[in-house]
Amino acid sequence: MRLATAAGRPCDLDIRPRFAILKPVPPRFSELNKVKVTPPSKEEWEGYVIESRFKDERWIYKLSMTEDPKKSESFDCWFPEEWLEWTK
């Protein structure tokens, strides 16, 4: 880009970015990992990761969870990575 200084002399301005575009780190949990959810001020849940997405500069995970392990009914819900931890 060509500009002029206050004195009227032409000068070149290099406006190319000087930094590399950062790629997101890989997700911490993968599909079918069993995790424990510990949201702030709520009870803990356990579930299985069924999907992950990088959204708003962080990883979120869709978990399949059940209220009663004796029943086959389950529900799916999205949680941020910081609420999840490994479980066995």
C-alpha positions, 0 to 999 in steps of 0.5 A, spaced: 500 500 500 502 506 498 501 512 502 504 519 503 508 522 509 506 529 512 511 532 508 508 529 502 513 524 500 511 517 498 512 511 503 510 504 503 506 501 508 506 493 509 499 491 512 501 483 512 499 480 518 506 478 522 503 472 526 501 465 524 494 463 525 493 459 531 490 452 530 485 449 535 489 444 539 486 437 538 480 435 543 482 432 550 476 427 549 474 422 543 468 419 542 465 413 546 470 416 552 466 415 559 467 422 562 464 425 569 461 432 568 462 437 574 458 443 572 458 449 577 453 448 583 450 442 580 450 435 581 455 430 578 453 426 572 457 421 568 456 419 560 459 418 554 462 422 549 458 422 542 460 428 538 465 434 539 466 441 536 470 447 536 466 453 538 467 460 541 475 458 541 473 452 546 472 445 545 464 442 547 462 435 547 455 432 546 454 427 551 449 421 552 447 420 559 442 416 563 438 418 569 438 411 571 443 406 569 438 400 570 434 403 564 436 404 557 433 411 556 438 416 555 438 424 554 444 428 550 446 434 552 452 439 550 458 441 555 464 445 555 471 441 556 472 445 563 467 441 566 469 434 564 474 429 567 476 422 565 472 416 569 473 409 569 
